[in-house]
Amino acid sequence: MINTLLDLSFYAFLALCVLLIIYYIPRLRGWFASFKTQKRLYNNKKNNIAILIPARDESKVIGQLLASINNQTYPKKHFGVHIIVKEHDDPTIELAKQVNGVIHIAPNQTCKGDALDVCLKELLAHNPDKYDAYLIIDADCMLTDTFLEEMNNALASGKQVIQGKKIVKNYHIKDKKANSLASSCNGLIWTIIDDMGNRYKADNNITQMTIGTGLMLRSDVIKMLGGWPYKKTLTEDIELMFDCMVKKISTYYYSYAVFYMEESTSLKVTNKRRTRWLTGVVDSKRLYKKQVKLAAKTKEDKRNKYYVLALWPVFYFIGACVIFSGSQFLSAILLFVFKNDLWMKSFLYAAIGIGIIYFSFFLLTLMCLIVERKNMPISIFKKIILLFVHPIFYMGYIPIISKALFTKKNRGWEVIDRIDFKMQIPQTKIDEEITVERIPDEEGEFVCQLQD
């Protein structure tokens, strides 16, 4: 009888895993999108772009970003730099002179969203038509010389929210302290989001996962929003993602607009970031649950709904594995106590459940290393270590997501320590170029025509 129950529970668990994998198949297609070269765009119009930099207590790292802004190939008369701080004596105010930056003081800011809201409302109040687009960049980032030029080219797509490609700074720094196992492991998240996710969505007009740096919104979106309303969770960018789906705001990922992001070298700090992000993801989903459901009317809407909720099948899959393994492990202990030889079988089933999680993340890691191979100048030996360690690192999300789902803790904003590592920005190579001619339609809106 016990043997039969053990087998039935195991087969039921495998059947559930298969069903969840089948449900996730459309998302798996995105893993391979980056193997096809993305078409380049060219914009004849030089749009005026506002660069917004939330910079509270960021004087330690913002210097490299300001230097990279000064090196832009995009004409300086077509962009302005706006830096948001909290205090009037923030050292960043003096550094802002390097780029003729305009300082915005947001004394009551409790999160990044507050800072952006203050800045955008000031810009809209004084000169709402000065800028064609608003670009948000975190202070610890660095831009390639052509970043603004390529983001302007991306505007020729006609999309309203545009994201650039994120590459981890740490991979390109020779200092061994910068390339810890924690920074290498967490850095792969950007490959998963950008090249194994948003790239496919960009090619198929699907609402993307928006990330709050290297993110540009057209002026019509900012005017419609009246500032930055996404301040109810710890992840203003995930709130934006859901709102794009609900309000049918078009999104685009452009892989030629490259910039570099810092990753923490400490596992403790990395876990702070992961906790903050996943807590915000859970809270944003709860916040927009009804709106997303009501907005999913057409076939395209339902497809967008599937993709903005694509993380949840993963949560269910991992949750099923954890619950099954936990119950089997408990069963193994009880059977062992009562001297029943079936404890070994139950223990084996428990190990299989955990093994399925590890193997799934192993395949994900392998794909990441293949996709991002050109942007990860680290040794083969370290990549092999990463291949086997990253799945364990990813399993660290299990307690983090559990806390986010079942407790009210970790809802506060924690300051993340910054590290000032210097790096030389590698030259970016362009593989293919096409021209986009912007043609007004009958209603005066701009549409794009591709020319090989």
N, C-alpha and C positions, 0 to 999 in steps of 0.2 A: 504493500500500500504506500509506504513512504517513498519507495523507489519510483513508483508511478507518478506520485505528486511532484517529485523532483524533476522527472523528465517532462511532465506536462508544463510545469512552470518555465523550464528552459526553452521548450519549443514555442511557447506563447511569447516569451521574451524575444526570441529570434524573429518571430513573425512581426512583432511590433517594430523591431529595428529595421526590417526590410521595408515595411510600410512607410516609415519616416524617411528612409533613404530615397524611396521612390518619389515621395512628396518633395524632396529636396533636389531632385534631378535638374529642374530648370535652373536652379542656382549653380549647380555644378558646371553647366555649360560655360558660365562666365569664367571659370578657371583657365580656359584655353583661349580666351579672346585676345590676350596680349601677344600671342604668337603671330597674329596678323598685324602688319604695320598700320598704324593709324594714319589716316590722310591728314596732310597738313593744310592749314587754312592761311589765307593772306587777306588782310583787311586794308583797303585803300584809305579808309578814314582813320585819322588819329584821334581817338576818343580821349576825353579828359578824365583822368582816373584819380580818385582820392585814395591814398594809402592810409589806412587806419591801424594804429599800433597801440593796443592796450599795454601799458608799460608801468604799471604800479610796481615799484621796488625792483625794476629790471635793469638798473644802471650797470650791473655787473656784466651783462651779456649783450645789451642792445647795440654796443659799438660795432660789432661785426655786421649786424643787419644794416645799420646806417651807412657803413662803408660800401656794402653791396648795392644799396640804393643809389649812392653817388656814381657807381660804375655802370648804371643801366644804359643800354643803347637807345632806349626810348627817349624822345626829346623831353627835356626837363620842363619845357613850357606846357606840356600836356599832362603833367601829374603834380599833385601836391601831397605833402606828408603831414599827417595829423596824429599827434602823439597824446595819449590819454594817461594822466597820472592821478594820484589821489591827493598828494600833499604839495603845497606851494614850494617846499624846499627839497623836493625830489631831485637828486643829482642828474637824472635823465633830462631835466629842463635845459641844463647847460649843454649837454651832449647833442640835443636836438638842433642846435645852431649849425651843425655839420651839414644838415640837409635842408636848412631854412624851414625847419618844421614848425608847425603851429601847435601850441600847447593847449590842451583842454583839461581843465581841472574838474574831476568828478569826486568830490569829498565824501559822498555817501555811498560809494560803490561797495557792494558786498560780493560781487562776482564780475566776471568778464562782460556779461550781458548788460550790467548797469553802466559800465564804462562806455560800451559801444552806443548805448541809448543816449547818453548825455552828448556824446560827440555828434551823432547823426542828427539829433534834434537841433543842435546849434547850427550845423551846416544847412539844414533845411530851412531854418528860420531866417538866416542871413542871406543866403543865395542858393535857393533850391535848384536852379538850373545851371550851376557852375560845373557840376560833374556829370558825366554820362554813366559812370560806374563807381562802385565803392569796393575797395579791396582790403580785406582783413588779413593782417600778418602778425603772428606772435613775435615777441621781442627776441626770442632765442633762435629765430630762423635766419637763414642766409639765402639771398636770391642769386640765381645765375644771372649773368650780364644781360641776357635776352628775355628774362622772365616777364617784364612788363610788356615788351614788344609781343611776346607770344600770347599773353593774356588778352592783349588788344586784338590780336589775330583771332583768338577764340570767340570774341564778341561777334565776329562775322558769321558764326553759326546761327545767330538769331536767338540763342538760348538766354534765359534770364539769370540763372545762377551757374557760375562756372568755377571749376576747381582745377588747380594745377597738380603736377606729380610731386609727391613727397619722397625724398631720399634721406636716409639717416646720415647725419654728419659723422657719427662715430666711426662708421666703416672707413672713412677717408682720412682719419687722423692717426698718425703714427704712434702717438703716445699710448702705451699699453693700458694706462688707467682709463682711457676713453672707451676701450673696447672690452668691457667686461662681458661675461656671459649673459647677465641680465639685460644689458643694452642691446646685445645682438639678438636675443630672443624676442624682446618686445618690439624691436625694430621691424620684424617681419609682419606686424599687424598692418603696416601701411601698404605693403605689397598685396596683402589679402584684400584690403578695402579698395585700393586704387586699381591695380592691374588685373586682379582676379575677381573684381566686382564691378566697380564703376566704369571700367573700360567697356565691358559688354553692355552695360546699361546705356552708356553714351551712344553706342552704335545702334541701339534699338529703342531710343526715346523712352527710356524707363527712368522713373524717379530714383535718384542716386542717394547713397549714404553721404550726407554732407559732413565735412570736418571743418572746424572753425578756424583754421589757418590756411593761407593760400586760397582763400574763398572770396569770390567776387560776385557782387549783386548789382544788376543793372539799376539805374536810377528810378525806372518806373516801379520796380519792386519796393525800393526804399520809400518812395513817395506813398505808395499804397499802404505800407506798414506804418508810416509816420514816425519811423525811428527803428528801434530794435526791441520788439516785444517779448523776445524769448529769454525770460528770466525766472521761470517757475521751477526749473530743475537745475541740476549741476551740469547738464550738457545742453547748452543753448543751440549747438549745431544739430543735435538729434531732434530737438523741437522743430527746428527749421525744416529738417527732412520731412517730418510728418505734415507740416504746414504746406510744403511744396506739393505733396500728394493731394491734400485736401483742397487747396486753392488752385490746383493745376498750374503751378509755377514750373516752367521748364528748366531742366538742369543739364549740365554738360561737364564731362571730364576731358581735359586736354593734356595729353602726356608730354607735349613739347614745352609746356610751361613748367620748368623744373625749379624746385627750391629745396633747401636742406633743413632738416629738423634735428633738434637735439634729443637724445635719449639719455635718461638717467643711468649712471653706472651702478647704482645701488638697488638691490632687490627690494629693500624696504621702501624706498621712494617710488620705485616702479609699481609696487603693490598699492601704494597710495593713489597713484594715477589710475590704475586699473579699477580700483574700488570706486573712485569718483566717477569714472566713465560709465561703468556698468550700472551703478546706482542711478545715474542720470538716464541711461537707456531704459531701465525698468520704469522709472517715474514718468518719462516722456510717453511711453506706450500707454500707461494708465491714463495720462492726461488727454491723449488724443484718441483713445479707443473708440468712443462713440462717433466722433467726427470722421474718423477713417472709415468706419462701417457705413455711415450715411453717404459718404462721398463715393463709395465703390458701386457705381451704377452701370457704367458701360464696360465692355470687355477690356478696354485699355485701363480703366480705373481699377478693375479687379486685378489686373496684372501688376499695376503699381502697388496695390495693397499687398499682394503676395511678396513683392520685393522689399518693401519697407518693413515688413514683418519677418524677413527671411532668417533673422537670428533665432526666432522662437522655435522652429523645428529642431534647431541645434540644441537649444535648452532642453526640449522634451526628450531628445535622443540621449543626451548625456544624463539627464535625470532618470530616465528608464534604466540606463546601465548602472547608475549608482544605487538606485533602489533595489534592483535585482541582485547586484553583488552584495549589498549590505544584508539583505534578507538571507541570501545563501550562506554568507559568512556566519551569521547568527545561528542559522540552522546547523552548520558544520560544528560549531561550538557545542550546541545542545546534544547533537548526535554523539560527539566525542565524549561528553560527560556521561551519557547513558550507554557508552561502550557499544555503539552501533557502527559497524564498518562503513556504512554509507556516508559517514562524515567526510571521507576523502572525495567522494563524488560531489558532494555539496560544496566542498572547498574548491574543487576544480571548476565548477560552474561559476563560483564567485570570481575566480581568477580570470575566467573567460570574459566575464562582463567588464572587468577593468582592462583586460587586454584589448577588447574591442575599442574602448575609448583611446587607448594609447595608439593602436594601429591606425585609427581614423586620423588622429593628429599627426602621426608619422607621415601618412600620405599627403596631408596638407602641407607639412614642412618641406617635404621633398619637392612638391610643386612650387612652393615659394622660392626655394633655392634655385630651381631651374629658371623660373620667370625673372628673378632679380639678379641673375648671375653677373650681368654686365655692370651692375651698380654696387656690387659687394666685393671690393678688392681685398678680401681676406684669404688666408691660406686654405688650401684643401683640407688640411688637418683640422682647422677650426670649423670648417663647414661640416665635416663628418661628425664632430662633437655636437655641433648645433642640431644636426639631423636627429640625433638620438636624445638630446637633452630638451630641445624645444617642446616635444610632446608632453614631457613632464611639467615644464613651465606652463604650458597651456592648461594642463589639468589643475593648475593652481587657481584657475577661474572658478572651479566648482564651489569652494567655500565662499568665494567673493559673490557669485551670483546667488547663492543660497541666502546670504545675509541681505542682499538687495531685495530679494523676493519675499522673505519671511520676517524681516525685522524693520524697524524704523531708524536703525542706527546709520551712521556715516552719511547723513544728509547735509552736514556742514562743509563749508569750503575750507580746504587746508592749503596753506602756502607750500609750494613745491620748491625745493632747493635747486638752484641753478649752478651749472659748472661752466666756467669760461675756457673752453678748449678752442684753440686756434686751428684753422684749416685753410687750405688752398682749394678754391672751387675748381673742379675739373672742367675742361672744355666740353660743351655739349655738341653732339653731332646730329645733323639733320639728314635723314635717310631719303625722304620723299617730299616733294613740294607740289601743291596745287594752288590755284588761285580761286578765291571765292568772290564773285561779283555780287555786290549787294544791290538788289533790284526792288524798288517799291511796288507793292501789289495795288489792287484797285482801291483799297482802303488807306493807302499811304504807309502801311507797315512794311518793314524791310524783310525780304526773303533772300535766300542765298542760292546761287547757281555755281556748281563746281566746274572748274575747267582744268583738265589734265595738262 
